[in-house]
Each structure stands twice: as structure tokens, then as C-alpha cells.
Amino acid sequence: MRDNYCTLFDSNFLSRGLAMYNSLKKTTKDFHLYIYPFDEEAEKILIDLELENVTLVPLKEFEDNKLLEIKTKRSPREYYWTCTPSVILHSVLNYNLPVCTYLDADLFFYSDPKILINELIDSKKSVLITEHRYTPEYDQSATSGIYCVQFITFMNNAEGLEVLNWWRDACIEWCYARCENGKFGDQKYLDDWPQRFPSIHVLQHLGGGVAPWNVQQYRIYFKNGRLLAINKTDGLEFEIVFFHFHNLKFLHGDKLDLGNYYLSPEVKEYIYKPYIKKLEEIKEGLNIGQVIPEIEKFDWKLNIRKFRQKLLKEGFDWKFYFRKFKMKLLKENIFDKRKFLGKIWLK
């Protein structure tokens, strides 16, 4: 059976969305990806590319009155989050898909994700969600949620559509980039799904959802061309299905920011360097840099102030947080791109 996926992104995430698509194409035998480009620049480039196994869904075909009514009342990021369940629902209903999986654009696949979807099918449930599986010192479950809207699968049946419609209605009513009354964006809504809905299956395969906030728990290595990991707690070996490149940023001055978490030399070597190289190749091949720089402004002092304000607003003990999580990592994960990738990677 063909695996159906959907995703959304704008031109700022274009190279990541294309990298994700290329990784699916390499690892999956039979798939179709429904891409919802959220600005004209991304749509134009994607039309010109004529990607195989892809259906482009322009905003004019997707946005309904409920979405258009709130579009100007939320920031672009908040609106994208609001649209996540609507994108899945639109894909399922308009293309009559028996099963559909939403993918964040900054995922990258190292092996066939069919094994994750098969876990849902074998469970006889209708919705698959993935845990953050935070490393204890990085646990943000209270603010960002127990589960991550990164890879989420819905069956096109009464139980799956019940959850999906409930989620869409909730996001239309409230979806903002702040913590409020136990909510945060589109994500905290998932916290009580296993209790609220009997149709939920929580993914057990550790290879689905390796990310910067949990990769410290694993020893990463290559074996026979496969990217593998060993859980340091119980010694379980597993194949990494996908990695979530959360908060990877390209900064002015040819700088890279790998985020706020400790990343081992192996993680940087086996995961980050090849991925960044692929992004650079995509941007160079399409001349994206000439049209869409994908570069974020960076002011270190301003970044510190904003991060402190965020922590205080969300109820964290500022001084304790910095002692425990080693704020210096924010600065230590910023690299000169050429030095990080090396002469072999960038000419």
C-alpha cells in the first residue's frame, strides 16, 4: 500500500522541505507527498521543479473561510501551526487517502518510515503520535508538551476523523506561540489524547523522533551503511528512522546555530554535517540564496534577553535553569559554516 504524507512550509524552509522530500524518495519505495506551500516564492519554485510523487496544493485551494478569518490575527508561525490539522484533513478528504501522515519540513529520513506507520496498523488504533522523549535535563513537557507534532498519522475512519476534527476546531479557536491555560500552539492539545480518545497509539519505536532534545540518551554510529543508535539506559540497538533538525539556523556572517542542546562530536559528524551539506547543495543548485537567503538575524545580547523573558513568563527559575542547562551551550553551538563543514564539504 502506498504511504501518503503531507507537509507545509514557506520559502524560509524551502531547502529543508526539499531535503526531507529527497530523503523520503531515497528511503521509501512507494509514497506520495502532498506539499502545501505557504507563500508565492515557495510555490513558484516547487511548480518549476515538477517533483515526482508530489502534489502541490496552493493556498487558494486549501484555505477555507474559517482559516481566512483568523489569518491576519495570528503571526505567520502561529497561523502555520493553526493550519496543521487542516492540512491533514484536507489531504485525507480531498484525495480520499486511507491513511495520511503529517511531516514537519525539518525532518530527515535515514530509513523507511513505513515501519512506524505499520506499528499503528498493527495496534488496531487510528492515530499515531510521537513523544518528545526529552533527556531529563531538557524536559519541557510542562510548556512544549509531552508529544511532538512532527510525525503524526491519521486513519481515514470515524475514530481518526473524530480526533482530527476536534484538533482542527481547537486550533482555530486558540493557537498561539505562548503558554496559556495548559495550551501551547497546536502541540499541547495532544497531551491528554491517550486519555481523551481510545483510538490513540503512542509510537514505541525509538528511531521515530530522534531530536536534539533527546539525542544525548543514545550512542550514534554507522554500521553497514545504516545510521544506528544504542540506548544508553538499556543497551537497546535501533535504526534511526528520522532526525528532527529543530532550531537549526543559518545566521548572518556565514554562521550556523545548531540550537540550545548538547550535541556530541558523533552527532555533529554523522547527522548535522551531512544534513547541512545537503541543504547547501540544494540552495546552490536552485540558486535559492539569490532569491531566498534563509538567513536569520542574530543579536547575541538580544537573544539572551528574549530567552530570559521567555523563561520568566513560562514560570522557570532563571538562575536555576542556567546553572542546570549550561546556557553557554547556546554560544558553543554557533559555528563558522566553512570551518564546521570543512574544506571537503564546502568549496
Secondary structure, DSSP 8 states (H G I E B T S, - for coil): --EEEEEEE-GGGHHHHHHHHHHHHHH-SSEEEEEEE-SHHHHHHHHHHT-TTEEE--HHHH--HHHHHHHTTS-HHHHHHHHHHHHHHHHHHHTT-SEEEEE-TTEEESS-THHHHHHHHHHT-SEEEEE----GGG--HHHH-SEEEEEEEEESSHHHHHHHHHHHHHHHH---SSEETTEETTTGGGGGHHHH-TTEEE---TTEEE-TTTGGGEEEEEETTEEEEEETTT--EEE--EEE-TT-EEETTTEEE--SS---HHHIIIIIHHHHHHHHHHHHHHTHHHH----B---HHHHHHHHHHHHHHTT--HHHHHHHHTTHHHHHTEEEHHHHH-TTT--
